[in-house]
Amino acid sequence: MDITEELENLESELDLDTIIETFPFERVHELMVKSDWRWYITDGFGVPSIESMKELVSGYIQEMKDHPEWRSIGSGGFTVYRDQNNQLKVFFGI
C-alpha cells in the first residue's frame, strides 16, 4: 500500500495535545512534497512545513472547542469534525 492510499482516509481521535503528538504530520508532509501539494504561504505558494500544518490543525481544534454548535471546519486537506458521539476528530483527505 502506498502513502496515498494510507493517507486517503486517515483519521485520529483528538484532544489538542494528543493530536499534535500522534497525528502523522510527517507522512502528510511527505505526500505533499511528492505530489507538489501547495498552500498559499506569506510570500507565495509552497509545500507547507510540518509546523504550519500543526498550527492549522491546532487552530481548528480550538475553533471547534470554542463553537460547540459547529460540526466541522477545514482547508488544505485537513478537516476537524465532530462525530456522532460529539468527539472531535481530524481527517486528512486527498
Contacts in CASP RR format, 6 or more apart in sequence:
PFRMAT RR
TARGET T0000
AUTHOR 0000-0000-0000
METHOD contacts of the structure
MODEL  1
MDITEELENLESELDLDTIIETFPFERVHELMVKSDWRWYITDGFGVPSI
ESMKELVSGYIQEMKDHPEWRSIGSGGFTVYRDQNNQLKVFFGI
3 27 0 8 1.000
3 30 0 8 1.000
3 31 0 8 1.000
3 34 0 8 1.000
4 31 0 8 1.000
4 35 0 8 1.000
4 94 0 8 1.000
6 27 0 8 1.000
7 27 0 8 1.000
7 28 0 8 1.000
7 31 0 8 1.000
7 92 0 8 1.000
7 93 0 8 1.000
7 94 0 8 1.000
8 93 0 8 1.000
8 94 0 8 1.000
9 91 0 8 1.000
9 93 0 8 1.000
10 24 0 8 1.000
10 28 0 8 1.000
10 91 0 8 1.000
10 92 0 8 1.000
10 93 0 8 1.000
11 89 0 8 1.000
11 90 0 8 1.000
11 91 0 8 1.000
12 19 0 8 1.000
12 22 0 8 1.000
12 23 0 8 1.000
12 89 0 8 1.000
12 90 0 8 1.000
13 87 0 8 1.000
13 88 0 8 1.000
13 89 0 8 1.000
14 61 0 8 1.000
14 80 0 8 1.000
14 87 0 8 1.000
14 88 0 8 1.000
14 89 0 8 1.000
14 90 0 8 1.000
15 88 0 8 1.000
16 58 0 8 1.000
16 61 0 8 1.000
16 62 0 8 1.000
19 57 0 8 1.000
19 61 0 8 1.000
19 90 0 8 1.000
20 54 0 8 1.000
20 57 0 8 1.000
20 58 0 8 1.000
23 57 0 8 1.000
23 90 0 8 1.000
25 50 0 8 1.000
25 53 0 8 1.000
25 54 0 8 1.000
26 50 0 8 1.000
28 53 0 8 1.000
28 92 0 8 1.000
29 47 0 8 1.000
29 48 0 8 1.000
29 49 0 8 1.000
29 50 0 8 1.000
29 53 0 8 1.000
31 37 0 8 1.000
31 94 0 8 1.000
32 47 0 8 1.000
32 48 0 8 1.000
33 47 0 8 1.000
36 47 0 8 1.000
37 47 0 8 1.000
38 45 0 8 1.000
38 46 0 8 1.000
38 47 0 8 1.000
39 45 0 8 1.000
39 46 0 8 1.000
39 47 0 8 1.000
39 48 0 8 1.000
39 52 0 8 1.000
39 76 0 8 1.000
40 46 0 8 1.000
41 48 0 8 1.000
41 52 0 8 1.000
48 56 0 8 1.000
53 78 0 8 1.000
56 75 0 8 1.000
56 76 0 8 1.000
56 78 0 8 1.000
57 78 0 8 1.000
57 80 0 8 1.000
57 90 0 8 1.000
60 73 0 8 1.000
60 74 0 8 1.000
60 78 0 8 1.000
60 80 0 8 1.000
60 90 0 8 1.000
61 80 0 8 1.000
61 88 0 8 1.000
61 90 0 8 1.000
63 70 0 8 1.000
63 73 0 8 1.000
63 80 0 8 1.000
64 70 0 8 1.000
64 72 0 8 1.000
64 73 0 8 1.000
64 80 0 8 1.000
64 81 0 8 1.000
64 82 0 8 1.000
64 88 0 8 1.000
65 88 0 8 1.000
70 82 0 8 1.000
71 81 0 8 1.000
71 82 0 8 1.000
72 79 0 8 1.000
72 80 0 8 1.000
72 81 0 8 1.000
72 82 0 8 1.000
73 79 0 8 1.000
73 80 0 8 1.000
73 81 0 8 1.000
74 80 0 8 1.000
77 92 0 8 1.000
77 93 0 8 1.000
77 94 0 8 1.000
78 90 0 8 1.000
78 91 0 8 1.000
78 92 0 8 1.000
78 93 0 8 1.000
79 90 0 8 1.000
79 91 0 8 1.000
79 92 0 8 1.000
79 93 0 8 1.000
80 88 0 8 1.000
80 89 0 8 1.000
80 90 0 8 1.000
80 91 0 8 1.000
81 88 0 8 1.000
81 89 0 8 1.000
81 91 0 8 1.000
82 88 0 8 1.000
82 89 0 8 1.000
83 89 0 8 1.000
END
